[in-house]
Amino acid sequence: MQYLFSYAFRPFFLLNGIFAIAVMAVWMFALYGFGPDTLPVNIVYWHGHEMLVGFAAATIAGFILTAVATWTGRPPVRGGALMLLVGCWLLGRLVMAYANVLPAALVAVVDMLFPMLLVIYVAKEVVGAGNKRNYPIVYIVAFIALFNSMFHLSLLGVLKLSSDADRVALYLLMHLVLLLISVIGGRIVPNFTANWLRSEGESRLPVAGGTVDRLTIIATLATGLFAAFLPVSGVTAVLAFAAAALHAYRLAQWRGLAARREPLLFVLHAAYAWLPIGYALLGCAILGWFVPATIALHALTMGGIAFMILAVTTRVALAHTGRKLHASRLTVLAYWALLVSVVLRLVSPYGTSYLTFVTLSAIAWGVAFALFIWVYGPILAGPRVDE
């Protein structure tokens, strides 16, 4: 326990690996008609909510609270304060699993504890240190809490922004996470690649920052807003194609192919590549170009979000426990398993074996995160190698 709660990445990454398997198993049982009666009536929205506020937000908490200590030079959130945050996350997952039998107001209040406390922790560290460069991170975390409150207020009948405010809230959450990946990815992927290339004696380094980065962030933000509120508009399609082009151009400047010899680094480029793919598919889906909306949705979520989560958690866990930044064979196998999972899910709407492909995708997903737990469980729960 002394190691597990010494840094935020340790409990959140470990529990999130377990949660990734559990939530997918429950979802699959529900699809086959064997899901627990305690789940909300709308299990599709439950699934989306838990993959965002449960799965994605847990990784965000672990990564940001760990990174903030580096950015600000302040002591990391640890011990009792970290246990409280993890406990609030676990309580949120519990009440959401029993949302059909608990009072909706109670579910809303308990599920809001984690994102609200996370905002307080991040703001306290970043603002307290006067770290203005990272104020946007505070805003993004605050919007996660805001959009989660929108989701619950809609279910309570308090928020009547539109006839489907709960759907709007989930789509805003999804695109907010993608925006965060765009911001953080634009920092760490070219930076890590540059450091590795220098160690390999390379002189041509990634190009990052400047006008392209700003335009990419703006296009990502605009696409998310239009996709949430005007999901079938031609303007949304144009914005999605623009975001795809900018993300693709941005990624091309980061010299990903030069880093293909190191899977732990190359996987960051591969994960980011799902953003241009996903936004391009989103544009096609809106215009009805032979792409069902679910394909674009899962390219952005399973590809863009989940793949980046696995890529980042495997690297951060090694870096912050004093280990060599090199992916083991089992780690690489986890990357491949998740890639298979994404591809199977994207092809599932075509043909007559939809549920079979979704099931195989879920199995591959489970394999990926089981491998993560097997390899990284002892690392996350144990001491640094240099202690």
Disulfide bonds with the S-S distance in Angstrom:
none
